Amino acid sequence: MNTEKVTARRLAAEEISGLGLQDGIFVSAGMEGIPLDCYAPAFLTEPGKNFEGGSFATRTIFGEEVHVLPDDAEEGGIWIADKEGEEIEVLQSAGVLLNLALFVPAGNRESLESLYSAARDAFGAGIVQRWSEEVVVVPDVKVDLYEEPARGRKNTSNQNRDRRAMDIYPTRVRFLEPSEGWKFVVEPHKEIVDETPTI
């Protein structure tokens, strides 16, 4: 996980009320049910002056919508860059997921392979060949993807799961489909430590 140290200070509700949609802020970087002990760049979804109690609605650059109670000590709160503040860890981007809707005149399998080959030459073999229309920033955090039986009994052991992919970006999980009769389980990535004694 790639993070950057940023000097920032936490804002009170009155200060947030003076912010607009263009003001850069930082909020908790937890995403898709994965807890992360750092912050993500974000923006308010509506001007702070519209705040009438409750929580502020924010959206991170990774597309996650986060509702924040600014005065709740148990939450991460809303932060803004300030040289007089304290250091926080901010999650960085690993790249951009660019999904395109392309029309290839008189296209056939050979022309598509040429297109994919050119894309791999330009961006590397990790490019995903599936196209739709949106641009999504890819957070630099990895997860492990498992498959489990969709109707498995509770309290079953981990022997009833298969590792589908390790060290994969959560954004790419959206493009995968589980095997028939199985469901996906996404967990924060953990390095596998080989404790086999060596001679």
C-alpha positions as a Markdown table, in Angstrom:
| # | Residue | x | y | z |
|---|---|---|---|---|
| 1 | Met | 0.0 | 0.0 | 0.0 |
| 2 | Asn | 1.5 | 3.3 | -1.1 |
| 3 | Thr | 0.8 | 6.3 | 1.2 |
| 4 | Glu | 2.2 | 9.8 | 1.5 |
| 5 | Lys | 2.7 | 11.8 | 4.7 |
| 6 | Val | 0.7 | 15.0 | 4.6 |
| 7 | Thr | 0.6 | 17.8 | 7.2 |
| 8 | Ala | -3.1 | 18.6 | 7.9 |
| 9 | Arg | -5.5 | 19.6 | 10.7 |
| 10 | Arg | -8.9 | 18.3 | 11.6 |
| 11 | Leu | -11.8 | 20.7 | 10.9 |
| 12 | Ala | -14.8 | 21.4 | 13.2 |
| 13 | Ala | -18.3 | 21.5 | 11.8 |
| 14 | Glu | -18.3 | 25.3 | 11.6 |
| 15 | Glu | -15.2 | 25.3 | 9.5 |
| 16 | Ile | -16.5 | 22.6 | 7.1 |
| 17 | Ser | -19.7 | 24.7 | 6.6 |
| 18 | Gly | -17.5 | 27.3 | 4.9 |
| 19 | Leu | -16.1 | 24.8 | 2.3 |
| 20 | Gly | -17.2 | 24.5 | -1.3 |
| 21 | Leu | -17.2 | 21.6 | -3.8 |
| 22 | Gln | -13.7 | 22.5 | -5.1 |
| 23 | Asp | -12.0 | 22.5 | -1.7 |
| 24 | Gly | -9.7 | 19.5 | -1.3 |
| 25 | Ile | -10.1 | 17.6 | 2.0 |
| 26 | Phe | -9.1 | 14.2 | 3.4 |
| 27 | Val | -11.4 | 11.6 | 4.9 |
| 28 | Ser | -11.1 | 8.0 | 6.1 |
| 29 | Ala | -9.9 | 5.7 | 3.3 |
| 30 | Gly | -11.9 | 2.6 | 4.3 |
| 31 | Met | -13.3 | 1.1 | 1.1 |
| 32 | Glu | -15.7 | -1.7 | 0.0 |
| 33 | Gly | -15.8 | -3.0 | 3.6 |
| 34 | Ile | -12.0 | -3.0 | 3.9 |
| 35 | Pro | -10.7 | -1.0 | 6.8 |
| 36 | Leu | -7.6 | 1.1 | 6.1 |
| 37 | Asp | -5.7 | 3.1 | 8.7 |
| 38 | Cys | -5.2 | 6.1 | 6.5 |
| 39 | Tyr | -7.0 | 8.9 | 4.7 |
| 40 | Ala | -8.0 | 9.6 | 1.1 |
| 41 | Pro | -8.2 | 12.8 | -0.9 |
| 42 | Ala | -11.9 | 13.8 | -1.2 |
| 43 | Phe | -14.4 | 16.6 | -1.9 |
| 44 | Leu | -17.8 | 17.5 | -0.4 |
| 45 | Thr | -20.7 | 16.3 | -2.5 |
| 46 | Glu | -22.6 | 19.6 | -1.8 |
| 47 | Pro | -21.5 | 22.9 | -0.4 |
| 48 | Gly | -20.8 | 22.9 | 3.4 |
| 49 | Lys | -23.3 | 25.8 | 3.9 |
| 50 | Asn | -26.1 | 23.3 | 3.1 |
| 51 | Phe | -25.2 | 21.3 | 6.3 |
| 52 | Glu | -28.2 | 21.1 | 8.6 |
| 53 | Gly | -26.9 | 18.7 | 11.2 |
| 54 | Gly | -26.3 | 15.0 | 10.9 |
| 55 | Ser | -23.3 | 14.2 | 8.7 |
| 56 | Phe | -21.4 | 15.7 | 5.8 |
| 57 | Ala | -21.5 | 13.7 | 2.6 |
| 58 | Thr | -18.1 | 13.4 | 0.8 |
| 59 | Arg | -16.7 | 11.5 | -2.1 |
| 60 | Thr | -13.1 | 10.3 | -2.3 |
| 61 | Ile | -11.1 | 10.4 | -5.6 |
| 62 | Phe | -11.5 | 6.6 | -5.6 |
| 63 | Gly | -15.3 | 6.9 | -5.9 |
| 64 | Glu | -16.2 | 5.9 | -2.4 |
| 65 | Glu | -19.0 | 8.0 | -0.7 |
| 66 | Val | -18.2 | 8.7 | 3.0 |
| 67 | His | -20.6 | 10.2 | 5.5 |
| 68 | Val | -18.7 | 12.0 | 8.3 |
| 69 | Leu | -19.8 | 13.2 | 11.7 |
| 70 | Pro | -17.1 | 15.9 | 12.1 |
| 71 | Asp | -17.3 | 16.2 | 15.9 |
| 72 | Asp | -17.4 | 12.4 | 16.6 |
| 73 | Ala | -14.1 | 11.5 | 18.3 |
| 74 | Glu | -14.5 | 7.9 | 17.2 |
| 75 | Glu | -14.5 | 8.8 | 13.5 |
| 76 | Gly | -11.7 | 10.0 | 11.3 |
| 77 | Gly | -13.3 | 13.3 | 10.7 |
| 78 | Ile | -12.6 | 15.7 | 7.9 |
| 79 | Trp | -9.0 | 17.1 | 7.4 |
| 80 | Ile | -7.5 | 19.9 | 5.3 |
| 81 | Ala | -3.9 | 20.5 | 4.4 |
| 82 | Asp | -2.3 | 22.9 | 6.9 |
| 83 | Lys | 1.5 | 23.4 | 7.5 |
| 84 | Glu | 0.7 | 24.1 | 11.2 |
| 85 | Gly | -1.1 | 20.7 | 11.6 |
| 86 | Glu | 0.0 | 17.2 | 12.2 |
| 87 | Glu | 1.1 | 14.4 | 9.9 |
| 88 | Ile | -1.4 | 12.0 | 8.5 |
| 89 | Glu | -1.0 | 9.1 | 6.1 |
| 90 | Val | -2.8 | 9.7 | 2.8 |
| 91 | Leu | -3.5 | 6.8 | 0.3 |
| 92 | Gln | -2.0 | 7.4 | -3.1 |
| 93 | Ser | -3.3 | 6.4 | -6.5 |
| 94 | Ala | -1.8 | 3.3 | -8.3 |
| 95 | Gly | -3.0 | 4.5 | -11.6 |
| 96 | Val | -6.2 | 5.2 | -13.5 |
| 97 | Leu | -8.7 | 2.6 | -14.8 |
| 98 | Leu | -9.7 | 3.8 | -18.2 |
| 99 | Asn | -12.8 | 2.0 | -19.7 |
| 100 | Leu | -13.5 | 3.0 | -23.2 |
| 101 | Ala | -16.5 | 2.4 | -25.5 |
| 102 | Leu | -14.7 | 1.8 | -28.9 |
| 103 | Phe | -16.2 | 1.3 | -32.4 |
| 104 | Val | -13.7 | -0.4 | -34.6 |
| 105 | Pro | -14.8 | -0.1 | -38.3 |
| 106 | Ala | -14.8 | -3.5 | -40.1 |
| 107 | Gly | -13.3 | -4.9 | -36.9 |
| 108 | Asn | -12.5 | -8.5 | -36.5 |
| 109 | Arg | -10.5 | -10.7 | -34.1 |
| 110 | Glu | -7.2 | -9.7 | -35.7 |
| 111 | Ser | -7.9 | -6.0 | -35.5 |
| 112 | Leu | -8.9 | -6.3 | -31.8 |
| 113 | Glu | -5.7 | -8.3 | -31.1 |
| 114 | Ser | -3.7 | -5.5 | -32.7 |
| 115 | Leu | -5.4 | -3.0 | -30.5 |
| 116 | Tyr | -4.8 | -5.0 | -27.3 |
| 117 | Ser | -1.2 | -5.7 | -28.3 |
| 118 | Ala | -0.6 | -1.9 | -28.8 |
| 119 | Ala | -2.2 | -1.2 | -25.4 |
| 120 | Arg | 0.0 | -3.8 | -23.8 |
| 121 | Asp | 3.1 | -2.4 | -25.5 |
| 122 | Ala | 2.3 | 1.1 | -24.2 |
| 123 | Phe | 1.1 | 0.2 | -20.6 |
| 124 | Gly | 2.5 | -3.2 | -19.8 |
| 125 | Ala | 1.0 | -6.7 | -19.5 |
| 126 | Gly | -1.2 | -5.8 | -16.5 |
| 127 | Ile | -3.8 | -4.0 | -18.8 |
| 128 | Val | -7.3 | -5.4 | -18.4 |
| 129 | Gln | -9.1 | -5.9 | -21.8 |
| 130 | Arg | -12.7 | -5.0 | -20.9 |
| 131 | Trp | -14.3 | -1.8 | -22.1 |
| 132 | Ser | -17.2 | 0.3 | -21.0 |
| 133 | Glu | -17.5 | 4.1 | -20.4 |
| 134 | Glu | -16.1 | 5.6 | -17.3 |
| 135 | Val | -12.8 | 6.7 | -15.7 |
| 136 | Val | -12.1 | 5.5 | -12.2 |
| 137 | Val | -9.0 | 6.2 | -10.1 |
| 138 | Val | -7.4 | 3.0 | -8.9 |
| 139 | Pro | -6.4 | 3.1 | -5.2 |
| 140 | Asp | -3.0 | 1.7 | -4.4 |
| 141 | Val | -4.1 | -1.0 | -2.1 |
| 142 | Lys | -4.2 | -4.7 | -2.7 |
| 143 | Val | -6.7 | -7.4 | -1.6 |
| 144 | Asp | -6.8 | -11.2 | -1.7 |
| 145 | Leu | -9.8 | -12.8 | -3.5 |
| 146 | Tyr | -11.2 | -16.1 | -2.4 |
| 147 | Glu | -14.1 | -18.2 | -3.6 |
| 148 | Glu | -16.4 | -20.1 | -1.2 |
| 149 | Pro | -19.5 | -22.2 | -1.8 |
| 150 | Ala | -22.5 | -19.8 | -2.1 |
| 151 | Arg | -24.6 | -21.9 | 0.3 |
| 152 | Gly | -21.9 | -23.1 | 2.6 |
| 153 | Arg | -22.7 | -23.9 | 6.2 |
| 154 | Lys | -21.7 | -21.5 | 8.9 |
| 155 | Asn | -18.5 | -22.0 | 10.9 |
| 156 | Thr | -17.0 | -24.0 | 8.1 |
| 157 | Ser | -13.2 | -24.1 | 8.1 |
| 158 | Asn | -11.0 | -22.3 | 5.6 |
| 159 | Gln | -10.4 | -25.6 | 3.8 |
| 160 | Asn | -13.7 | -24.9 | 2.0 |
| 161 | Arg | -12.4 | -21.9 | 0.1 |
| 162 | Asp | -10.2 | -21.5 | -3.0 |
| 163 | Arg | -7.7 | -18.6 | -3.6 |
| 164 | Arg | -8.8 | -17.0 | -6.8 |
| 165 | Ala | -6.3 | -14.2 | -6.9 |
| 166 | Met | -3.9 | -12.6 | -4.5 |
| 167 | Asp | -2.4 | -9.1 | -4.5 |
| 168 | Ile | -5.1 | -7.7 | -6.8 |
| 169 | Tyr | -6.6 | -4.2 | -6.8 |
| 170 | Pro | -10.2 | -4.0 | -5.5 |
| 171 | Thr | -11.2 | -2.1 | -8.6 |
| 172 | Arg | -10.3 | -5.1 | -10.8 |
| 173 | Val | -12.5 | -7.5 | -8.7 |
| 174 | Arg | -15.5 | -5.8 | -10.3 |
| 175 | Phe | -14.5 | -7.4 | -13.7 |
| 176 | Leu | -14.4 | -10.9 | -12.4 |
| 177 | Glu | -17.3 | -13.4 | -12.0 |
| 178 | Pro | -17.3 | -16.2 | -9.4 |
| 179 | Ser | -17.5 | -19.8 | -10.5 |
| 180 | Glu | -21.0 | -21.3 | -10.7 |
| 181 | Gly | -22.3 | -22.1 | -7.2 |
| 182 | Trp | -19.5 | -20.1 | -5.6 |
| 183 | Lys | -19.3 | -16.5 | -4.1 |
| 184 | Phe | -16.4 | -14.1 | -3.8 |
| 185 | Val | -14.8 | -13.2 | -0.4 |
| 186 | Val | -12.5 | -10.1 | -0.5 |
| 187 | Glu | -10.0 | -9.6 | 2.3 |
| 188 | Pro | -7.1 | -7.2 | 2.8 |
| 189 | His | -3.9 | -8.6 | 1.3 |
| 190 | Lys | -1.6 | -10.5 | 3.6 |
| 191 | Glu | 1.8 | -11.6 | 2.6 |
| 192 | Ile | 2.3 | -15.4 | 2.8 |
| 193 | Val | 5.2 | -16.2 | 5.0 |
| 194 | Asp | 6.9 | -19.5 | 4.3 |
| 195 | Glu | 8.1 | -20.8 | 7.6 |
| 196 | Thr | 9.5 | -24.1 | 6.2 |
| 197 | Pro | 12.9 | -24.6 | 7.8 |
| 198 | Thr | 15.8 | -24.4 | 5.4 |
| 199 | Ile | 19.0 | -26.4 | 5.5 |
